[in-house]
Each structure stands twice: as structure tokens, then as C-alpha cells.
Amino acid sequence: MLQLRLAATLRDHFLPTTWLHVLFAIPLLVGAACLFTWLVTTIQFRRTVAQIRSRSLAASATATANVKPIAPPVLPYVVPWLGSALAFLNENPGSFWTMLRSKLAETGASIPVCTILLGGQKAHVVSSAAAVQALFKSKHVSRDIFNHQLATKALGSSQRDAEIMFPPTITDTTHDQRDKDKADKADTMEALNHEFLLNQSAVNALTKSFFDCLQREFDRAEFDHEWKSVHLFTWLKRVMFNVATTAVLGSTILKLNPNLAEQFWDYEAGLLARFYGVPRLVKPEAYACLDVMLDKTQEWLELGRDQADFNPADDPEWEPLFGSKVVRARHRLYERMGLTARGKAAFDLGFLFGLQSNAVPITCWLLAHLFSPMTPAHVLPKIQTEIKAAQRPNGEIDIAILSSQPLLNSALHETMRQYVDSLVTRQLNKDMIIDGYLLKKNDLIMAPSSLSQHDPTFWEQEDAPSADSWYAERFLKHDDQTGRDYFSTSWTAGKFFPFGGGTQVCPGRVFAKQEILGALAAILSRFDIKFVEFAGTDKNANLVGLGKGASGFPKVKRQYAGNGTLKMDGDICVQIRRK
Ligand code: HEM
């Protein structure tokens, strides 16, 4: 009634009849198109689910898995072409995957692969252990499109530099081609990462530099033998960032840009907004520091070029200008590749992202849980005992012993399970069958860590605590013969992959574990720390006390799905003194 009256008023006073019809027809048509899309996609979804159900009944009746592959169900959507893009692009961490999980659970069928439409692009989301493992093993997937988009949109490189840095992956090759590829591979980033990041002696050298710098920072810290109140993570986040940067990239980059630590967390928080092409107007903060950081990084690279220090004669484990061997090797490779100065700076910042964006927040979350009054009281003392067992008589930490401590490892892996939110994304270079589903060439395939790492049907087996809660002992198994607990992840294959998987699994994973455990051990062995209360930020971004109750425990910051480890919104206030 109201609409009709409004139409009559508009017609009589303002608009000619034809315009009025158009004005009212547009929203009606859009609404009808959306309703139609929702109906069609819902019917299609239900039909595929029914097919999946009858397929699994047939398979179990004949006791064979030999069933004809079908296309996965497509999650119903309302807006044509856009599909689930708007829901996917929300900044409430984990919510899209929780919605997807409950939609699939409602069907009552087991659906290990489901397709979502993201702005015209089909993406197959895999969640069963078998499907994720098949993805990691496949030789017919690559990260080419993802890498190019990352380089040009998120890191700020030119198209040309992105093409040089990420040449197209060749997956179907002849014998000759394969031999040629092998020879070419010797001079790639992958080979470089193996030599300078994954090789155990390289990792140990990086860890040693990290420890040396940490030692100096801790000696410099303004803590005495008297108790002092501090917000632990505000202090630690900066210390760890500067120490890891110095150990890996050298101290000069920080001298040239003393605000790198602050700029970095804005750059980091905006990475996926830039990657998804969210306009500057909508999210100016995501772009604000990119140019400044690129300029400063370029300045640092130019200093190196002038001083010709990419190739120091004795290639030391560490020197101030470019830090570690891995960074100097990267710069020599950039030169051979012919990257522009801007491109080199963009990829160095990308490397800094890899180095910092997960290890620092994981260390903070781990400490937050260890000091939280909600964590059972035996956990922290047990971890302190394990750290003590790894201390040499002179107080130094033996990293090999530290890395083999069961509870410490379990707590670290539980923290990664809980907080790493990465989106392993590949494109299909060929039609592929995964876990009985037919996936088409050129589609995307995604393994969201959050979906698998929070799956209650897997993590809550044998009465284990809720998949959404932090449980220090989750990765401990009991050995009846020795009567001891040991740490194990072998039972989690395909369900726990904080470092991604396949040929592009994180090359920094070995160093990351040593760095996090080493930082934790160094803090707990050098300082006495007493938990006072949780802290949160008020409207003016000042830290305020929130008491000791569960509601004060730090929240996760808003971020897009897959932006790496969730960032902490909050802190803990502690009393600290030197031992
Ligand atoms: C807890 C700490 C860390 C986590 C959870 C983590 C996670 C990841 C993930 C999920 C990927 C993508 C893998 C894929 O697509 O399958 C990745 C890539 C990468 N990470 Fe890490 N990472 C961590 C620490 C580090 C550290 C300390 C470094 C550097 C020393 C590093 C360097 C890199 C690099 C260079 C890549 C890109 C590799 C490529 O392009 O193929 N990461 N990381």
C-alpha cells in the first residue's frame, strides 16, 4: 500500500510514468534475479548432495571405492557471478569456514570437497584429510596466478618483475624438458631456500644469530632485579621483530628505517586487502605504508649495491649490511634474474612478511596461554622444567634438546593449530580427481587451515577438549612401554598443516620452530614473570586493565580469511624482573 501511494505521489509530482516504471522495475528485476539464482543453486546443491549420499551407499554396499567421480556441490549463493565473494571477504576470522562447515554438516552427508564461487572464479575447498593430502601430493597444481597477484597487488612489484620472479610452472613435461628443468632449477628460489633456509647447518647458523641478538636485547632491556610492571606483548613484539630482522636481514635496514617494526604491522594487516584488490578508497590504511616501506627498502638495497657487499669474500654467517647468507644469496639471484630495484624491494618485503607475520604472534599467543589463569596450573611449571633440562651449565640453551621436549612441542603445535589461518591456494593445470570428485583445469583449489584445524569431528575424538579451545597436551601420546608421554603429529596428516604443504610448503618452518621455542626459553629462563591481569584497548587505543577472568583473555583482531596467524587484540600485564 505504502509503495503504491509513494509511486502515485512521485508520478503526480515529479516523474513521467515511463521513468517511474524503470525506477521500480530495476530493484524488482535484481531481486528476482537473486531469488532465481538462490533457488537454482540451492536445488543444484541438494541434487549433488543426494548424488553423494547414494554414491556412498552404493560404495559401502559393494565394499568398493570404485565410484564414478562427480563435480563437487557448489555452495548456494544469491548474487550471480559474485557468488560467495562478499561472505568470504568478511573480516571476522574463521566465520566463513564455520558457516561452510555447518552448511555441509546440515546435509548429513560427508562432503570432503565443496565448491565456492568467488567473483566468477570457481574455488574447490578441500577439508578431508585424504583430499588435502592428495592436493599436497599432486604434480598438476601450481601457484602461478596466486603468486602473480600477490607480487603485483599485495607486494607492489611491476608485472614484468612478477613474471621474472615467478616463471610459469611446467607440469606436463617430456624427458628432455624434465632434464632441462632440473638444470634450470639449480638457480631458483626453491633451490636457494633448500640450501640457505632448510639445510640444518644453515638453520643452526640463523638460530645462533637470532640468539646472539636476543641476548643483547635482553641485556639492554630496562628490567632490574626489582619487580616492574609491563605489558608483555607490547614489549616482546617489538623486541622479537627487531631481533629476527637483525639476525636475518642485518642491522642496517633498521638503522635506515627505525620505524620499520610499526610500519610492518600495518603493511602486514593490509596484505590481503591489497591482494583481493579492495580499493584504496575503502581501505586507505592497507596502502598507506606500502610506498614508504618500498622506498626505504630500496634505499637499503642501493647502499648495498654501492658498497658491493652482496658478494663479501668470505661470505660470513652474519654481517650488518645484509645479515645472513640467505639474504645475500637472494640478492645475488635477483641480480641474475634482472629484477628492477623496485622489484627487489617488493620481494624483500615479501620475505620479511614470511619471516615475521607468523612467528611473532605465535610466540605471544603461546605465552598468553601459559600465563593465563584459565590454563591448568601444572602446565607452566612443567614447561619450565623442560626448558631447564635444555640448559647447559653456563646457562645457554641447547636448541636440539629444547626442540625435543614433548610438552613444549605440543603446546607450540596447539598454538599453531588454534591461531594459524592460512589459505593454501593452488590452480589446477589439468583436470583432476580428488577423493572421488572431478575438479576442472584452471579452477582454484583451496585448503583453508582454519577449516581443517578446527574440525570438531577430527579434533574432539576420544573425548579430547573442544577443537576451539587451547589444550597444551593435545599433541602428546602415551607410550605404555616406557610409561612416558611423547610428542607426535603423525596422526594429524591432512588435518594440521600450519606451514602449508607440497612443493611450496613454508621453507622457514625449521627456523620458525627453533626461533619460537628459543625465544620462549630465553624469556622464561632470564626473567621471573608474574601474571597480573589481562589488558585490552579502549576507544583511544590505550591499554586498560581487564582483570583475570576468561572474558579478558586477548581477542583476535579482525582480518580477512587466510591472512596468516591471527593477530592479538589485547595484551597481558605482568610483573617482571631479572633472575
Ligand atoms: C610459525 C611460523 C610460520 C608459519 C605458520 C608459516 C606459514 C607459511 C605458509 C602457510 C606458507 C605458504 C605455504 C604454501 O603455500 O603451501 C609459507 C610460505 C613461506 N614462508 Fe613461512 N611460516 C612461518 C615462518 C616462516 C619464517 C620464520 C620464514 C623465514 C625465515 C618463512 C618464510 C617463508 C617463505 C619465504 C615463504 C614463501 C615460499 C614460496 O614462495 O614458495 N616462514 N609460510
Residues whose N, C-alpha, C, O or C-beta is under 5 A from the ligand:
A	BS01	HEM	G354 L355 N358 A359 I362 V420 S422 V424 P498 F499 G500 G501 Q504 V505 C506 P507 G508 R509 F511 A512
